[in-house]
Amino acid sequence: LVNQLPEANLILLRHLFGVLHHIEQNSGVNQMNAFNLALCIAPNMLWLPSPTGPEEESRSTKKVALLVQFLIENSGEIFGGDVASLF
């Protein structure tokens, strides 16, 4: 799916998850592991297109958080190469 994204979107996601991965690599100091980062970022990345109840919103946010956590933990494999080289 990543390879089907427009180039500008792919570059943006690669940089975003490169930064998040870098933060996660320093979780011993900053306490921000991939799970914590995902909980902070997920509600701002994807959301349901129409208003729903709080239960459905909570389920949706949890799914997105799991996806974001996966992308942070596997950013090198997903977006290619060493994400640290982006800096």
Buried (B, 14 or more C-beta within 10 A) or exposed (E): EEEEEEEEEBEEBBBBBBBBBBBBBEBEEEEBBBBBBBBEBBBEBBEEEEEEEEEEBEEBBEEBBEBBBEBBBEBBEBBEEEBEEBE
